[in-house]
């Protein structure tokens, strides 16, 4: 079994920066894709960015150039550095990992941007 433990997040004013991180713990053999999703109040969960085991990354248009996803495969940890934050980035951010073809989710962490 795999658990995803998220940390970081919090509140910041528009234009500021925040980091979130997520460590996969448990009986881990090989984690393929790791990703961050977010869900704003009243909206559907959406992909923010993902990173493959080989380090390839993909971002949604609204975050590209402002957010940076990275991973430390030795630590089974994925990071999201968020710069130039906007009020519309306010959401619960969820870590996602694919392990042995199974999807795992973190508990979610709040990110709040004030104008």
Residue pairs with C-beta under 8 A, 6 or more apart in sequence:
1 26
1 27
2 24
2 25
2 26
2 27
2 28
2 31
2 97
2 99
2 102
2 104
3 24
3 25
3 26
3 104
4 22
4 23
4 24
4 25
4 95
4 96
4 97
4 104
4 105
4 106
4 107
5 22
5 23
5 24
5 25
5 106
6 20
6 21
6 22
6 93
6 94
6 95
6 106
6 107
6 108
6 109
7 20
7 21
7 22
7 23
7 109
8 18
8 19
8 20
8 21
8 109
9 18
9 20
9 93
9 109
9 110
9 111
10 18
10 110
10 111
10 112
11 111
11 112
11 113
11 114
12 18
12 85
12 112
12 113
12 114
13 113
13 114
13 115
14 85
14 86
14 87
14 113
14 114
14 115
15 84
15 85
16 85
16 113
17 81
17 82
17 83
17 84
17 85
18 82
18 85
18 111
19 79
19 80
19 81
19 82
20 36
20 79
20 80
20 82
20 93
20 95
20 109
20 111
21 77
21 78
21 79
21 80
22 34
22 36
22 77
22 78
22 79
22 95
22 97
22 106
23 75
23 76
23 77
24 31
24 34
24 76
24 77
24 97
24 99
24 104
25 76
28 76
28 99
29 99
29 100
30 53
30 99
30 100
31 53
31 73
31 76
31 97
31 98
31 99
32 52
32 53
32 97
32 98
32 99
33 50
33 51
33 52
33 53
33 96
33 97
33 98
34 50
34 51
34 69
34 71
34 78
34 95
34 96
34 97
34 98
35 47
35 48
35 49
35 50
35 51
35 69
35 78
35 95
35 96
35 97
36 47
36 48
36 49
36 50
36 69
36 78
36 80
36 93
36 94
36 95
36 96
37 45
37 46
37 47
37 48
37 93
37 94
37 96
38 45
38 46
38 48
38 89
38 91
38 92
38 93
38 94
38 111
39 45
39 46
39 91
39 92
39 94
39 108
40 88
40 90
40 91
40 92
41 91
43 91
45 94
46 60
47 60
48 59
48 60
48 63
48 67
48 69
48 80
48 93
49 57
49 58
49 59
49 60
49 63
49 67
49 69
49 80
50 57
50 58
50 69
50 96
51 57
51 69
51 70
51 71
51 78
53 73
55 71
57 69
59 67
59 69
62 88
63 82
63 89
66 82
66 83
66 84
66 85
67 80
67 81
67 82
67 83
68 80
68 81
68 83
69 78
69 79
69 80
69 81
70 78
70 79
70 81
71 77
71 78
71 79
72 79
78 95
78 97
80 93
82 89
82 111
85 111
85 113
86 113
87 113
87 114
87 115
88 113
89 111
89 113
90 111
90 112
90 113
91 111
92 108
92 109
92 110
92 111
93 108
93 109
93 110
93 111
94 105
94 106
94 108
94 109
95 105
95 106
96 103
96 104
96 105
96 106
97 103
97 104
98 104
